[in-house]
Amino acid sequence: MKKLLITSLVLGSVLMAHQAAAKSPMDYSYAGIRYFDQRLDDADCSQDGLNIYGSLEINADLFAIGSITDASGNRNCGSETMSAGIGYQTLFGADGSLYGTLSYENTSVDHGESDSGFVGAVGIRGFVARALEAKVEVAHHTAFDGNTVINGGVVYWFNQQFAATGDVGLGSDVSTIAVGLRMNF
């Protein structure tokens, strides 16, 4: 019995050390809220609102993502969007990760026809300074005849759990700017 216990402890320690050595420094278990301002070129309107989003690590490589967005604007503009999906991340350099996500989103517009579709994204996240994280991402949304967006963002970490965020998205039909708060858990 003692041998089994010692063997289990040694094996567990080796596996944990291997996992810790290969783990990305980026945390994929977080929740956040952000205020955004958005310009929709096709609808010739501007809208703003809140976006609540989150990510949850499933294991060292996989994570689940989701978000809820509520926007209102001029010219009968406004919508509610819900999305959920899964992502994969891998170590990229010493201080970053390369990731890809596939989500399904449903957008219910206030006036007009709603639509649903898939969102595929690929990006890089990493620390550019001690408390400053940056990301660059390319995403393609299939809803509403499609929209490809280049997203950039920064995260300033007050400590290991709380941060302020800033994001910019430039797309074929939509441009967005956002500020918010994020919490790791």
N, C-alpha and C positions, 0 to 999 in steps of 0.2 A: 504494500500500500504506500509506504514511504517513497519507494522508487518511482511509482506512478505519479505521485504528487510532485516530486522533484523534476521528473522528466517533463511533466505538463508545464511547470513553472518556467523551465529553461526554454522549452519549445515556444511557449507564449511570449516570453521576453524577446526571443530571436525574431519571431513574426512581427511583433510590435515595433522593434527597432528597424526592421526592413521597411515596414509601412511608413514609419516616420521619416526615414531617409528619402523615400521616393515621393512624399506628399508635397503638393504645391503649397506655397506660402499663402495663396489666396483662399479665403474662407468662402464657402458656398452655402452656408446656413445663415441667412439674414432676412430681415424684414425692413421695409422702408416706406416712406411717404414723400411725395414730391408735388410741388405746384408747377404747372407747365402752362406755357403760352404757345399756341400753335396756329400756323397759317396753312389753310387748305386751298391750293391753287385751283383745282377743278371746281370747287364749290364757291370760289371767290369769297371766302369768309375767314374770320379769325375766331378762335375759340380758346378758352382756358379752363382749367379745372384741376382736380386732384387725381393722382395715381397712387394706389396702394399696391405694393409688389413684394414678392418674397421668393426665396430660394431655400431648398432644404437638401443637404447632402444625403444621398442614399448609401453611398460607399465612397471609397477614395477617388473614384472616377466619375460616377453618375450623380446627378442632382435633378430634383424636380423644381419647376418654376411656375409661377402664376401671378396674375395681376388683375386688378379691377380699376377701371378708369371712368370718371364721370366728367364730361365737358359740356360747357354751354358757351354760346357766342352770338355774334350778330347775324343778320340775314337768315333767321330761322336755322342757324347752325347749332349743333349740339349732338352728343351721343353718349352711350354707355358701352364700354367694351370690357369683355371678360376673356381671359386667356389662360391656358394651362398647357404645360409641356414637360419635356425631359431634355436634359443636356449631358454632355460628356466633356470632361476637362482633363488636360494632361500638363505636366510640368513643361514650362517654356523658359529656359534660362534659369538662373539662380533665384530670381525674385518675381516670377510671373507664371502665367498659365495661358495656354491656348485652349479655346473652348468652341463648341458647336451646340446649337439648340434646335429643336423642332417643336413647335407649339401649334395649337389650334386656337383661333380667336373668333369671337362672335361680337359684331358691332351692331348695336341697335340705335339707329339715328332718330333724333327727335321728330324730324319732318322728312319724309322720303322713305326709300326702301333700305332695309337692313341687309347685311351680308355677313358671311362667314368664310373662313379660309385658313390655310396653313401659313406659318411664318417660319422660315429657315434663317438662321443667323450663324455667323462665324466671327470670332473676335479674339483679341489678346488683352489680358489684364496684367498689370504688374506694378510694383512699387518703383517710382522714379526718384523718390527721396524717402527719408525715414518714415514720415507720417503721411506721405502723399502717394496715392494710387491713381493710375491713369488707365483708360481703356480706349480701344478703337474697335469698332464692330461694323460689319456689313450685314444687313438684314433684308430679306425679300418677303413682302406680304402679298398673298394671292387674292385677298378680298378686294372688292371694288376695282376690278381690272388690273390689279397689281401695283405695287409701289416698292421701289428699292431705295433703301435709306443707308447713309453712312452716319453712324453714331460715334460721338466722342464724349468722354466724360472724365471728371476728376473726383476723387474722394479724399477729403482731408480728415484724418483720424485724430480725434481728441484724445482717445485712449484705445485699447484693444477692442472695445465694444461699441462705441458711439462715434458717428462721423457725420459730416456735412457733405452733400453731393451737389455737383453741377453737371448738366448734360446739354449737349447740342446735337440735333439730328437734322441732316440735310437730305431730303429725298426728291424723287422725281415729281411728286405731287404735294409733298408736305414738308414744312420746316418747323422745328420745335426747339424751344429752349426751356430748361427746367432747373429748379433748385429744390433741395430736400434734405431729409435726415434719414440715416440708416443705422440699424442696430444688428450686430452679430449676436448669435445665440448658439 
